[in-house]
């Protein structure tokens, strides 16, 4: 079963729904779930109550509800509901901004994603903005940033990152300094060069600047940073090319510096010691993942003095944090939430702790994002506990970043979809499941999305998946799949995809309404662009669920068959096509136990045509799944003719397929060849030569299915001739004697008996083609070769002493022992028609003794009690009056030892099956 893990990289929101229009499917009827609810006049509730209800909605739903009536419009426009706005999970452009502008006059805080959203902020007319935070701003230019600063001169907090702002230069920083004189916090990531002039301009014009973060910047003027006298918290994490001798001297003189983050830099032990010893107020330094420092220092206790702490990867960070405050909590995991809730708290201490939370969450995220296969010891010892501790922070951005960190560090390798079991188990043991589920229930969509992603990755581990299910995680994810936010629904569907791998979770997902939610999700966003991820995740989950019989009925009932066919045929996305085709494979796999689903897949208009066409897809995975679906469908007689009519034989008859596709294509041809008409068509349309080529394969699964198809095809005399002409005899002989698969050897022997039981001879004799005659001149030699290897195959099951005892004795115990020793377990799944059974009966009377022996052996395997089709074969034999023929064969002097034994075993099987049938009829 396919599983999904979090993928690295940004999530574009170009195709997501408009904030105001995305709830267009919600009807008034959905607001009334009971008679009592229908009698409530919501407009009569106090305004304060309604505003409180509005505040619990996301922005899109808040705007949508405001459009229902004039009263709600007035309440929905209340300034207290629009003091902050998070647009990261929505499409935000100028037209949306203009629609919202009347409500955003008093907007204080804004979060956005992408350069299009940044350009649209101007149209909000929110001149009083105090805080702007942007993600994925790698395409933002100096002009855009300068305009944002110029239009919002009251800004106190400006954050852009954590991805690199590669197009931003010192010019934009100067513009910020000139325009935003009340700036208190500035965070920029990935700026190539920050000049001394730009920093000095900040120092001159922004006297209230308290916190500066120049993260992952290539060149920063360290001397100029020493002029930021108002700064209490400075981060240069990931900054390259810093001159630490100079930096340590200059920064130690910053009069108000309390916290310094030098993580992921090349700081050395001397510079760290100098900063601590010379600085008057420096209280906390973070030096996480600093290779030079860690190589020089193994114990940082020498750097720590009273009220001064240095944190590195090799010391216990949580224990160090507890030294900051006299207030203690027994549960170290709740450290940040405990401090945040204290009523009588030191304002300066709280400020330091909030800063530590932010920079620590950033460092952990960066380690997880860029070092997926290393730092395993760190994550297990303290990284997991730290991340779970940060989950309980009262700062929203810290919570989100910690959640993203957990989702990321769980993944060892995105490409091969592997999750680190040790880290997943650590999250489970530390109570992380309940924490993440609580966050997934949040009304903040960005947090819902990140929590669903983490839960999805955790669910890759079966033990953790069980804990997720036991704690109500499936119901949480099903509700999130119904979200009108694309990112939330996408991640939640991924979680159900992973959980549905476990057989024990399939019914729970279905009972929770997961099937309908997944089917509905497929139609919620278009298949092109970003909507394809939602569809791929939903189709993947439906594919897993369809492997279960009862769940497959729910999929069919919810319209899943038509939906999946639509995806498989019309989607342009490889992942969507592959998962949709895989779902169809599973829906069609239930065979006799689920004929309704099986036939519904085949009978849906254009279904088989679509699947046949998908076998020619440009994507290997799609081709394999389509061939697999045709393989399953081909065993339903209602579908066989339609598959052939749709060009299935030609599409499946190719010898240059990949290994996986070869097996599925051969299996589909095997299923199609059950029909005599199809068998003839396959022979006439050139399907035999590719199957012979596939039978050459060294891969057991491939040559086994190809041999099964050749066995079916060889029943027809015309096909038998083609097998001889195309060199199939030598291949079947080789398989009969050398295949690693006992089943392949068995079916190769049966195919050779069909070819050389005499029926083909008449066609050969009347053939007039010189080419054909030239190919069949040595027919007798081929027959002798075939019979020799059939005999050798039968001898591999023969124990002469035991067989002789069976012939001369009436001991049922000995007969049962021989039956168990010579039975081929896989043969219990084979099903033969009445004509084939009749042909084996006729072989019992053939002049060739080896054909008699092989026919008796075949009938013994087909009638073995408890075989899937044993009753069917027994009924055909009894109706044909075979008992007398078997007794004569077993007693005939000219019958070989094997023939006599297997004839007796068939008679035994007939008696046992008759007894079982009698008992079953009595019970009924």
C-alpha positions in Angstrom: 0.0 0.0 0.0 1.2 3.4 -0.8 2.0 5.7 2.0 2.5 9.4 2.1 4.9 11.6 4.0 5.3 15.3 4.2 7.1 16.9 1.2 9.6 19.6 1.6 9.2 23.0 -0.1 6.7 25.8 -0.1 3.0 25.4 -0.7 1.7 27.8 -3.3 -1.8 29.1 -2.8 -2.3 30.4 -6.3 -5.2 28.1 -7.0 -7.0 28.1 -3.6 -10.5 29.5 -3.2 -11.4 33.1 -2.8 -12.0 34.0 0.9 -15.4 35.3 0.3 -16.7 32.9 -2.4 -15.3 29.6 -1.2 -18.3 28.7 1.0 -20.8 28.9 -1.9 -21.8 25.3 -1.4 -23.1 25.9 2.1 -26.9 26.0 2.1 -29.3 27.3 4.6 -30.6 23.8 5.3 -27.2 22.9 6.7 -27.7 25.5 9.5 -30.7 23.5 10.9 -29.8 20.1 12.3 -32.9 19.6 14.4 -36.4 20.9 14.9 -35.4 22.9 18.0 -32.6 24.6 16.0 -35.0 25.6 13.3 -37.1 27.5 15.9 -34.2 29.7 17.1 -34.2 33.3 15.9 -30.4 33.9 15.9 -30.8 37.6 15.1 -32.5 38.1 18.6 -29.4 37.1 20.5 -27.4 39.9 22.2 -24.8 41.6 20.1 -22.0 40.6 22.5 -22.9 37.0 22.2 -23.0 37.0 18.4 -19.7 38.8 18.2 -18.2 36.1 20.5 -19.6 33.5 18.1 -18.1 35.4 15.1 -14.7 35.4 16.8 -14.7 31.6 16.8 -15.0 31.4 13.0 -12.2 31.6 10.5 -12.0 34.7 8.3 -13.6 33.1 5.3 -16.6 31.8 7.3 -16.8 35.1 9.2 -17.1 37.0 5.9 -19.6 34.5 4.5 -21.9 34.7 7.5 -21.7 38.5 7.4 -23.3 38.4 4.0 -26.5 36.6 5.2 -28.4 39.6 6.5 -27.9 43.3 7.4 -27.7 42.6 11.1 -24.9 40.1 10.7 -23.2 42.4 8.3 -23.0 45.1 10.9 -21.9 42.7 13.6 -19.4 41.0 11.3 -17.8 44.4 10.6 -17.1 45.1 14.3 -13.6 46.4 14.7 -12.7 43.8 17.4 -13.3 41.0 14.9 -10.8 42.5 12.4 -7.9 43.6 14.5 -5.8 40.7 13.1 -5.9 38.8 9.8 -4.2 35.6 8.8 -4.3 35.2 5.0 -1.7 32.5 4.6 -4.1 29.7 3.8 -6.2 31.8 1.4 -5.9 33.3 -2.0 -5.3 37.0 -1.4 -5.1 39.4 -4.3 -6.1 43.0 -5.0 -9.8 42.2 -5.6 -10.2 40.4 -2.3 -8.3 43.1 -0.5 -10.7 45.7 -1.9 -13.7 43.6 -0.8 -12.3 43.5 2.7 -10.9 47.0 3.0 -14.1 48.4 4.6 -13.6 46.1 7.5 -9.9 46.5 7.9 -9.6 50.2 8.8 -8.6 49.2 12.4 -6.5 46.2 11.4 -3.5 45.8 13.7 -1.8 42.5 12.7 -1.5 40.8 9.3 0.0 37.5 8.1 0.4 36.7 4.4 2.1 34.3 2.1 3.7 35.0 -1.3 4.5 38.1 -3.3 1.0 38.4 -4.8 -0.4 38.8 -1.3 2.2 41.3 -0.4 1.3 43.5 -3.4 -2.4 43.3 -2.5 -1.8 44.5 1.1 -1.8 48.1 -0.1 -5.5 47.8 -1.3 -6.6 46.9 2.3 -6.2 50.6 3.2 -5.1 49.4 6.7 -2.9 52.4 7.5 -2.8 51.6 11.2 -1.1 48.2 10.8 1.3 47.5 13.7 2.5 44.1 12.6 3.2 42.4 9.2 4.5 38.9 8.9 5.1 37.2 5.6 6.1 33.7 4.4 7.6 32.6 1.1 8.8 36.1 0.2 11.7 34.9 -2.0 10.2 36.9 -5.0 9.5 40.1 -3.0 11.4 43.0 -4.4 12.8 46.1 -2.8 10.1 48.2 -4.4 7.3 46.1 -2.8 8.9 46.1 0.6 9.6 49.8 0.5 6.0 50.5 -0.5 4.7 48.4 2.4 6.9 50.4 4.8 5.9 53.7 3.3 2.2 52.9 3.5 2.4 51.6 7.1 4.5 54.0 9.0 3.1 52.9 12.4 4.7 49.4 12.0 6.2 48.0 15.1 6.8 44.4 14.0 8.0 43.4 10.5 8.9 39.7 9.8 9.8 38.2 6.4 10.9 34.6 6.3 12.0 32.0 7.2 12.7 31.3 3.5 15.4 33.5 1.8 14.4 37.0 0.7 17.0 36.9 -2.1 15.7 40.0 -3.9 15.8 42.3 -0.9 18.8 44.5 -0.5 20.1 47.1 1.9 18.1 49.8 0.0 14.8 48.3 1.3 16.2 48.2 4.9 17.0 51.9 4.6 13.5 52.6 3.5 12.1 50.7 6.5 14.3 52.8 8.8 13.2 56.1 7.3 9.4 55.2 7.2 8.8 53.0 10.3 10.2 55.1 13.2 8.2 53.1 15.7 9.7 49.8 14.7 10.4 47.5 17.6 11.1 44.1 15.9 12.7 43.4 12.5 13.2 39.9 11.1 14.7 39.3 7.7 15.9 36.0 6.3 18.4 35.2 3.5 19.3 38.7 2.5 22.6 38.6 0.6 24.2 41.7 2.0 23.2 44.0 4.8 25.4 47.0 4.7 26.7 49.1 7.6 24.9 52.2 6.2 21.5 50.3 6.4 22.1 49.2 9.9 23.3 52.6 11.0 20.1 54.1 9.5 18.1 51.7 11.6 20.0 52.7 14.7 19.5 56.4 13.9 15.8 56.4 13.0 14.3 53.5 15.0 15.1 54.3 18.6 12.6 51.8 19.9 14.1 48.8 18.0 14.3 46.0 20.6 14.7 42.9 18.6 16.7 42.3 15.3 16.9 39.0 13.5 19.2 38.8 10.4 18.9 35.0 9.8 20.8 33.1 7.1 22.3 36.3 5.7 25.5 36.0 3.7 27.2 39.3 4.7 26.3 41.5 7.7 28.3 44.4 8.9 29.2 43.3 12.4 30.6 46.6 13.5 27.5 48.5 12.5 25.4 46.0 14.6 27.3 47.4 17.6 25.5 50.7 17.0 22.0 49.3 17.7 22.2 50.4 21.3 18.4 49.9 21.9 18.5 46.2 20.9 17.9 43.7 23.6 17.7 40.6 21.4 19.9 39.9 18.5 19.9 36.8 16.2 22.4 36.1 13.4 21.6 32.4 13.2 22.9 30.9 10.0 24.7 34.1 9.0 27.9 33.4 7.1 31.2 35.2 6.8 31.0 36.9 10.2 34.3 38.0 11.7 34.0 36.7 15.2 37.0 38.4 16.8 35.5 41.8 15.8 31.9 40.8 16.5 32.6 39.6 20.1 34.4 42.8 20.9 31.8 45.1 19.5 28.6 43.3 20.5 29.8 42.8 24.1 29.5 46.6 24.4 25.8 46.7 23.5 24.3 48.2 26.6 20.9 46.5 26.6 21.7 43.1 25.0 20.0 40.3 26.9 19.7 37.5 24.4 22.0 36.5 21.5 21.4 33.7 19.0 24.4 32.6 17.1 23.1 29.1 16.1 24.4 27.6 12.9 27.3 30.0 12.7 31.1 29.5 12.9 31.5 31.0 16.3 34.4 29.6 18.3 34.9 29.0 22.0 37.1 32.1 22.4 34.5 34.5 20.9 31.7 32.9 23.0 33.7 33.3 26.2 34.6 36.9 25.3 30.9 37.8 24.7 29.9 36.4 28.1 32.8 37.8 30.1 32.7 41.4 28.6 29.0 41.9 28.2 27.3 43.7 31.1 23.7 42.4 30.6 23.9 39.3 28.3 21.7 36.7 30.0 21.2 34.0 27.4 23.1 32.8 24.4 22.0 30.1 22.0 24.7 28.3 20.0 22.9 25.4 18.6 24.5 23.4 15.8 27.7 25.3 15.7 30.3 22.8 14.5 33.5 24.7 15.5 32.3 25.6 18.9 31.1 22.0 19.6 34.4 20.6 18.4 36.3 22.8 20.9 33.9 22.5 23.9 32.4 19.4 25.4 31.1 21.0 28.6 29.8 24.6 28.7 29.5 24.9 32.4 32.6 27.1 32.4 30.7 29.7 30.3 27.7 29.7 32.6 27.6 32.1 35.5 24.8 33.2 37.8 21.8 34.3 35.7 23.8 33.6 32.5 23.1 30.6 30.3 24.5 29.2 27.1 22.6 26.6 25.2 24.2 24.1 22.8 23.1 20.7 21.4 25.2 18.8 23.9 23.7 20.2 27.1 20.2 19.8 28.5 18.3 22.8 27.3 15.1 22.2 29.3 17.1 21.8 32.5 18.9 25.1 31.7 15.6 26.9 31.0 14.3 26.0 34.5 17.2 28.0 35.9 15.8 31.2 34.5 12.9 31.5 36.9 12.3 30.7 40.5 8.8 29.5 39.5 9.0 25.8 38.9 6.7 23.2 37.4 7.0 19.5 37.9 6.1 18.7 34.4 9.0 20.0 32.3 7.1 19.5 29.1 4.6 22.2 30.2 7.4 24.7 31.0 6.5 27.4 28.5 2.8 27.2 29.0 3.2 27.3 32.7 5.3 30.5 32.6 2.9 32.0 30.1 0.0 31.6 32.5 1.7 32.9 35.7 -0.2 36.0 36.9 2.6 37.5 38.9 5.5 37.3 36.5 8.5 39.4 35.8 7.9 41.3 32.6 11.5 41.2 31.6 11.7 37.5 32.3 8.6 36.9 30.3 10.1 38.9 27.4 13.3 36.8 27.5 11.3 33.5 27.6 9.2 34.6 24.6 12.3 35.4 22.6 13.9 32.0 23.6 10.7 30.3 22.4 10.9 32.0 19.0 14.6 31.5 18.2 14.6 28.0 19.7 11.6 27.0 17.5 13.4 28.4 14.5 16.6 26.5 15.2 14.8 23.2 15.7 12.9 23.7 12.5 16.0 24.4 10.6 17.8 21.3 11.9 14.8 19.2 11.0 14.4 20.7 7.6 18.1 20.5 6.5 19.4 17.5 8.3 16.7 14.7 8.0 19.1 11.8 8.5 21.4 13.2 11.1 21.0 14.5 14.7 19.1 11.3 15.5 20.7 11.2 19.0 19.7 14.8 19.6 16.1 14.3 18.7 15.7 11.2 20.8 17.5 12.7 23.9 15.9 16.1 23.9 14.7 17.4 20.5 11.4 15.7 20.7 10.7 16.9 24.2 11.7 20.4 23.3 9.4 20.4 20.3 6.4 19.1 22.4 7.2 21.8 25.0 7.0 24.5 22.3 3.7 23.1 21.1 2.2 24.5 24.3 3.6 28.0 23.9 1.1 30.8 24.0 2.7 32.3 20.9 0.8 31.2 17.8 3.8 31.3 15.4 5.9 29.2 17.9 3.2 26.6 18.1 3.0 26.4 14.3 6.7 26.2 13.8 7.0 23.5 16.4 4.2 21.5 14.7 6.0 21.8 11.4 9.2 20.7 13.0 7.6 17.5 14.3 6.1 16.8 10.9 9.5 17.3 9.3 11.9 15.5 11.7 9.7 12.4 11.5 10.7 12.0 7.8 14.0 10.2 7.0 13.6 10.5 3.3 10.9 12.2 1.3 11.7 10.4 -2.0 11.2 6.9 -0.6 8.6 7.8 1.9 10.3 6.5 5.1 9.5 7.7 8.6 11.9 7.4 11.5 10.3 4.9 13.8 12.4 5.9 16.8 11.4 9.5 16.6 7.7 8.6 16.0 7.8 6.4 19.1 9.4 9.2 21.1 6.5 11.5 20.2 4.1 8.9 21.2 5.8 8.2 24.6 6.0 11.9 25.4 2.2 12.4 24.9 2.6 14.2 21.6 -0.5 12.5 20.0 -3.0 14.2 22.3 -1.2 17.6 22.0 -1.3 17.4 18.2 -4.9 16.3 18.1 -5.8 19.3 20.3 -4.0 21.6 17.9 -5.8 20.0 15.0 -9.1 21.0 16.7 -8.0 24.6 16.8 -10.1 27.2 14.9 -6.8 28.5 13.3 -6.6 26.9 9.9 -2.8 27.3 9.5 -2.3 25.3 12.7 -4.9 22.8 11.6 -2.9 22.2 8.5 0.4 21.8 10.2 -1.1 19.5 12.9 -2.8 17.3 10.3 0.5 17.0 8.5 2.3 15.9 11.6 -0.4 13.4 12.5 -0.3 12.1 8.9 3.5 11.4 9.2 3.2 9.9 12.6 0.5 7.5 11.3 3.1 5.9 9.1 4.2 3.9 12.2 1.6 1.2 12.9 1.8 1.6 16.7 1.5 5.3 16.6 -1.4 5.0 14.1 -3.2 2.8 16.6 -2.8 5.5 19.3 -4.1 8.2 16.9 -7.2 6.1 16.2 -7.7 5.3 19.9 -7.6 8.9 20.8 -10.2 10.0 18.3 -7.8 11.1 15.6 -9.8 9.5 12.8 -12.9 11.7 13.6 -10.7 14.7 13.8 -9.2 14.1 10.4 -12.5 13.3 8.8 -13.8 16.7 9.9 -10.7 18.4 8.6 -11.1 16.7 5.3 -14.5 18.6 5.0 -12.7 21.9 5.5 -13.2 24.5 2.9 -9.5 25.4 3.3 -7.5 23.5 0.7 -4.4 23.1 2.7 -6.2 21.7 5.7 -8.3 19.3 3.7 -5.2 18.2 1.8 -3.2 17.3 4.9 -6.1 15.7 6.6 -6.7 13.5 3.6 -3.0 12.5 3.7 -3.6 11.5 7.3 -6.5 9.2 6.3 -4.4 7.9 3.5 -1.7 6.7 6.0 -4.2 5.5 8.6 -6.1 3.5 6.0 -3.1 1.3 5.4 -4.0 -0.5 8.7 -6.8 -3.0 8.2 -8.1 -2.3 11.7 -8.7 1.4 10.8 -10.6 1.0 7.6 -14.0 0.4 9.1 -13.5 3.2 11.6 -12.7 5.7 8.8 -15.8 4.5 6.9 -18.1 4.7 9.9 -16.9 8.2 10.7 -18.0 9.3 7.2 -14.6 9.3 5.8 -15.5 7.7 2.4 -18.1 10.4 1.6 -15.8 13.1 2.8 -13.0 11.9 0.5 -15.2 11.5 -2.5 -16.6 15.0 -2.0 -13.1 16.4 -1.6 -12.1 15.2 -5.0 -14.8 17.5 -6.6 -14.0 20.5 -4.3 -10.9 21.7 -6.2 -9.9 21.3 -9.8 -7.5 18.6 -10.8 -5.0 21.0 -12.4 -2.5 23.0 -10.3 -2.5 22.6 -6.6 -5.9 20.9 -6.4 -4.2 17.8 -7.7 -2.6 17.1 -4.3 -6.0 17.1 -2.6 -7.2 14.6 -5.2 -4.2 12.4 -5.0 -4.4 12.2 -1.2 -8.1 11.5 -1.4 -7.7 8.9 -4.1 -4.9 7.2 -2.2 -7.0 6.9 0.9 -9.9 5.5 -1.2 -7.6 3.1 -2.8 -6.5 1.7 0.6 -10.1 1.6 1.8 -11.2 -0.2 -1.3 -9.0 -3.1 -0.4 -11.5 -4.0 2.3 -14.7 -5.7 1.1 -17.2 -3.7 3.4 -15.4 -0.4 2.8 -15.4 -1.0 -1.0 -19.2 -1.2 -0.8 -19.3 2.2 0.9 -17.0 3.6 -1.8 -19.3 2.3 -4.5 -22.4 3.6 -2.6 -20.8 7.1 -2.3 -20.3 7.3 -6.1 -16.6 6.5 -5.7 -16.4 4.2 -8.8 -17.5 7.0 -11.2 -15.4 9.5 -9.4 -12.2 7.4 -9.5 -12.8 6.6 -13.2 -13.2 10.3 -13.9 -9.9 11.0 -12.2 -8.0 8.1 -13.8 -9.2 9.2 -17.3 -9.2 13.0 -17.1 -6.6 14.1 -14.6 -3.3 15.3 -16.0 -1.4 14.6 -12.7 0.5 11.4 -12.5 0.0 10.9 -8.8 -3.8 11.4 -9.2 -4.0 9.0 -12.1 -2.0 6.3 -10.3 -3.9 6.4 -7.1 -7.3 6.4 -8.9 -6.2 3.4 -10.9 -5.0 1.7 -7.8 -8.3 2.3 -6.2 -10.0 0.7 -9.2 -7.7 -2.3 -8.9 -8.8 -2.8 -5.3 -12.5 -2.3 -6.1 -12.3 -4.9 -8.8 -10.3 -7.4 -6.7 -13.1 -8.7 -4.6 -14.2 -11.1 -7.3 -16.9 -13.5 -6.2 -17.4 -11.9 -2.8 -18.1 -8.5 -4.2 -19.6 -8.9 -7.7 -21.6 -5.7 -7.4 -18.5 -3.6 -7.2 -16.6 -5.7 -9.7 -19.4 -5.4 -12.3 -20.0 -1.7 -11.5 -16.4 -0.8 -12.4 -16.7 -2.7 -15.6 -20.1 -1.5 -16.5 -19.6 2.2 -15.9 -19.7 4.0 -19.2 -16.3 4.1 -20.8 -14.6 2.6 -17.8 -12.8 -0.2 -19.6 -11.9 2.0 -22.5 -10.4 4.5 -20.1 -8.4 1.8 -18.3 -7.1 0.3 -21.6 -6.0 3.8 -22.7 -4.2 4.3 -19.4 -2.0 1.3 -20.1 -0.3 3.6 -22.7 0.1 6.5 -20.2 3.5 8.3 -20.1 3.8 7.4 -16.4 4.9 4.0 -15.4 3.0 3.9 -12.2 -0.3 4.7 -14.0 0.3 2.0 -16.6 1.0 -0.6 -13.9 -2.2 0.2 -11.9 -4.3 0.3 -15.1 -3.0 -3.1 -16.1 -3.7 -4.3 -12.6 -7.3 -3.1 -12.7 -7.8 -4.9 -16.1 -6.2 -8.0 -14.5 -8.8 -8.1 -11.7 -11.7 -7.1 -14.0 -10.7 -9.8 -16.6 -11.8 -12.6 -14.2 -15.4 -11.3 -14.4 -16.9 -12.8 -17.6 -19.1 -9.7 -18.1 -15.9 -7.6 -18.6 -13.8 -9.9 -20.8 -15.4 -9.2 -24.1 -15.6 -5.5 -23.4 -11.9 -5.3 -22.6 -11.0 -7.1 -25.8 -13.4 -4.9 -27.8 -11.7 -1.8 -26.3 -8.3 -3.0 -27.7 -7.1 -4.6 -24.5 -5.3 -7.4 -26.1 -3.2 -5.2 -28.3 -2.5 -2.8 -25.4 -1.4 -5.6 -23.1 0.6 -7.5 -25.6 4.0 -5.9 -25.4 7.3 -7.6 -24.4 9.3 -4.5 -23.6 7.3 -3.5 -20.5 8.9 -3.0 -17.1 8.9 -5.8 -14.6 5.8 -4.7 -12.7 3.9 -3.9 -15.8 4.9 -7.3 -17.4 3.4 -9.2 -14.5 0.1 -7.3 -14.5 -0.2 -7.4 -18.3 0.4 -11.1 -18.4 -2.1 -11.5 -15.6 -4.7 -9.6 -17.5 -4.1 -11.7 -20.6 -4.4 -14.8 -18.4 -7.8 -13.6 -17.2 -9.0 -12.6 -20.7 -7.9 -16.0 -22.1 -10.4 -17.8 -19.9 -13.0 -17.0 -22.5 -12.5 -19.2 -25.6 -13.6 -16.4 -27.9 -11.0 -14.1 -26.3 -8.4 -16.9 -26.4 -8.8 -17.1 -30.1 -8.7 -13.3 -30.5 -5.5 -13.1 -28.5 -3.9 -15.7 -30.7 -5.1 -13.9 -33.9 -4.0 -10.5 -32.7 -0.5 -11.5 -32.0 -0.8 -11.9 -28.2 1.1 -15.2 -28.0 4.6 -14.1 -29.0 4.7 -11.4 -26.2 3.6 -13.9 -23.7 6.3 -16.3 -24.7 8.8 -13.5 -24.3 7.4 -12.7 -20.8 7.7 -16.4 -20.0 11.4 -16.1 -20.6 11.6 -13.7 -17.7 13.8 -14.5 -14.7 11.3 -13.0 -12.4 9.1 -15.6 -10.9 5.9 -13.5 -10.7 6.2 -12.5 -14.4 6.9 -15.9 -15.9 4.2 -17.5 -13.6 1.4 -15.3 -14.9 2.7 -15.6 -18.5 2.7 -19.4 -18.2 -0.9 -19.3 -16.8 -2.0 -17.3 -19.8 -0.2 -19.7 -22.2 -1.9 -22.6 -20.5 -5.3 -21.1 -21.1 -4.4 -20.2 -24.7 -3.0 -23.6 -25.6 -6.5 -25.2 -25.0 -7.4 -23.9 -28.4 -5.7 -26.0 -31.2 -5.0 -23.0 -33.3 -3.2 -21.3 -30.5 -1.3 -24.5 -29.8 0.1 -24.3 -33.3 1.1 -20.7 -32.8 2.9 -21.6 -29.6 4.9 -24.2 -31.5 5.6 -21.8 -34.4 6.8 -19.0 -32.1 9.2 -21.2 -30.1 6.9 -21.6 -27.1 7.6 -25.3 -26.6 11.3 -24.8 -25.6 10.2 -22.0 -23.2 7.5 -24.2 -21.6 10.0 -27.1 -21.4 12.5 -24.9 -19.6 9.8 -23.6 -17.2 8.6 -27.1 -16.6 12.0 -28.3 -15.4 13.8 -25.2 -14.1 11.4 -22.6 -12.8 11.7 -21.7 -9.1 7.9 -21.6 -8.9 6.2 -25.0 -8.4 3.1 -23.4 -9.8 4.8 -22.3 -13.0 6.2 -25.8 -13.5 2.8 -27.2 -13.0 1.0 -24.9 -15.5 3.8 -25.3 -18.0 3.3 -29.1 -17.9 -0.4 -28.7 -18.4 0.1 -26.3 -21.3 2.4 -28.9 -22.9 -0.2 -31.6 -22.5 -2.8 -29.4 -24.3 -0.3 -28.7 -27.1 0.5 -32.4 -27.7 -2.7 -34.3 -26.9 -3.3 -34.8 -30.6 -5.9 -32.0 -31.4 -3.3 -29.8 -33.0 -2.1 -32.5 -35.4 -5.2 -32.1 -37.6 -4.5 -28.4 -38.1 -0.8 -29.1 -38.9 -1.7 -31.8 -41.4 -4.1 -29.6 -43.4 -1.8 -26.6 -43.3 -0.7 -25.5 -46.8 1.8 -22.8 -46.0 5.4 -23.8 -46.7 6.5 -21.6 -43.9 4.2 -23.4 -41.5 5.3 -26.8 -42.7 8.9 -25.8 -42.3 8.2 -24.9 -38.7 6.4 -28.1 -37.8 8.5 -30.7 -39.5 10.1 -31.7 -36.2 6.8 -32.0 -34.3 7.5 -35.5 -33.2 10.8 -34.4 -31.7 9.2 -31.5 -29.9 6.5 -33.9 -28.6 9.2 -36.3 -27.2 11.0 -33.4 -25.6 7.8 -32.2 -24.0 6.8 -35.6 -22.7 10.2 -36.2 -21.3 10.1 -33.0 -19.2 6.5 -33.6 -18.1 7.5 -37.0 -16.9 10.5 -35.6 -15.0 8.2 -33.0 -13.5 5.8 -35.7 -12.2 8.7 -37.7 -10.9 9.6 -34.9 -8.5 6.4 -35.7 -6.6 6.9 -39.5 -6.7 8.0 -41.6 -3.7 8.2 -45.1 -5.4 7.9 -47.0 -2.1 4.9 -45.1 -0.8 3.2 -45.0 -4.2 3.6 -48.8 -4.5 2.0 -49.1 -1.1 -1.0 -47.0 -2.2 -1.5 -49.2 -5.2 -1.5 -52.4 -3.3 -3.1 -51.2 -0.1 -6.5 -49.8 0.8 -5.1 -47.7 3.7 -6.8 -44.3 3.8 -4.1 -43.0 6.1 -1.4 -43.7 3.5 -3.5 -42.2 0.8 -4.1 -39.0 2.8 -0.3 -38.8 3.5 0.4 -38.9 -0.2 -2.3 -36.4 -1.0 -0.7 -33.8 1.4 2.8 -34.5 0.2 2.0 -34.0 -3.5 -0.6 -31.2 -3.3 0.4 -27.8 -4.8 -1.1 -25.2 -2.5 -1.4 -22.5 -5.1 -3.3 -24.8 -7.4 -6.4 -24.4 -5.1 -7.1 -21.0 -6.8 -7.3 -22.4 -10.3 -10.7 -22.7 -12.0 -11.4 -24.9 -15.1 -14.4 -24.9 -17.3 -16.4 -28.0 -18.2 -14.6 -28.3 -21.5 -11.2 -28.3 -19.8 -12.3 -31.0 -17.3 -13.7 -33.0 -20.2 -10.4 -32.7 -22.0 -8.5 -34.1 -18.9 -11.0 -37.0 -18.8 -10.3 -37.7 -22.4 -6.6 -37.7 -21.7 -7.1 -40.5 -19.2 -7.9 -42.7 -22.2 -5.1 -41.4 -24.4 -2.6 -43.8 -25.9 0.3 -41.8 -24.4 0.9 -42.9 -20.8 2.5 -39.6 -19.8 -0.7 -37.7 -20.8 -2.7 -40.1 -18.7 -0.5 -39.5 -15.7 -0.5 -35.7 -16.1 -4.3 -35.6 -16.6 -4.8 -37.6 -13.4 -2.3 -35.4 -11.5 -4.2 -32.3 -12.8 -7.6 -33.6 -11.7 -6.2 -34.5 -8.3 -4.9 -30.9 -7.8 -8.2 -29.4 -9.0 -10.4 -31.5 -6.7 -8.3 -31.3 -3.5 -10.7 -30.6 -0.7 -10.9 -27.1 0.7 -9.7 -25.8 -2.6 -11.4 -22.5 -3.7 -13.1 -24.2 -6.7 -12.9 -27.9 -5.6 -16.7 -28.2 -5.3 -17.1 -26.7 -8.8 -14.6 -29.2 -10.3 -16.0 -32.1 -8.4 -19.5 -31.3 -9.7 -18.3 -31.2 -13.3 -16.5 -34.6 -12.8 -19.5 -36.3 -11.2 -21.8 -35.0 -13.9 -19.5 -36.4 -16.5 -19.6 -39.9 -15.0 -15.8 -39.9 -14.5 -15.8 -42.4 -11.6 -15.9 -45.4 -13.9 -13.1 -44.0 -16.0 -10.9 -43.3 -13.0 -11.5 -46.9 -11.6 -10.5 -48.4 -14.9 -7.5 -46.2 -15.1 -6.4 -47.0 -11.6 -6.7 -50.8 -12.3 -5.3 -50.9 -15.8 -2.2 -52.9 -16.2 -0.7 -50.5 -18.7 -1.1 -47.5 -16.4 2.0 -46.1 -14.8 2.5 -46.1 -11.1 1.8 -42.3 -10.9 -1.3 -42.7 -13.0 -2.8 -45.3 -10.7 -2.0 -43.3 -7.6 -3.4 -40.0 -8.8 -6.5 -41.7 -10.2 -7.1 -43.2 -6.7 -6.5 -39.7 -5.1 -9.1 -38.2 -7.4 -11.6 -40.8 -6.4 -10.8 -40.1 -2.8 -11.3 -36.3 -3.3 -14.6 -36.9 -5.0 -15.8 -38.9 -2.0 -14.6 -36.3 0.5 -16.1 -33.4 -1.4 -19.4 -35.3 -1.7 -19.4 -35.8 2.1 -18.7 -32.1 2.7 -21.5 -31.1 0.3 -23.9 -33.5 2.1 -22.9 -32.0 5.5 -23.3 -28.5 4.2 -26.8 -29.2 2.8 -27.9 -30.7 6.1 -26.6 -27.7 8.0 -28.5 -25.4 5.7 
